[in-house]
Amino acid sequence: MNHTPTPWRVGRHGCIVSDNPDPQLHPSASDAKEYYGGVSLICETVCPTNAAFIVKACNGYDEIHEALMMMRGIFFVGIKKSERGNVLHRIEQRVNEVFDKLESQ
């Protein structure tokens, strides 16, 4: 998936920004940092409550994807039964970390 690198956050004026440069943006778009409060403007016009929700969802995507890939490895690739408990414990820890992080934003 090709998108502006996370983490994203709510910037000035309620827009969504990232402090990571986006290679898809034209270099002249550098006014984003001064006006919007971030290096890359993700979305300018968005309802404030939706902005916070979008930021949480996008910031959690990579971590949720990682946990799902680990689960797929257990159930579909065939991790040895003797290793499944340890891997499930790591998944549980990672999922809990993601939820804690998303809830704190």
Helices and strands as residue ranges (DSSP letters): E 8-10, G 12-14, E 16-18, G 27-30, H 31-36, E 40-43, H 48-72, I 73-78, H 81-104
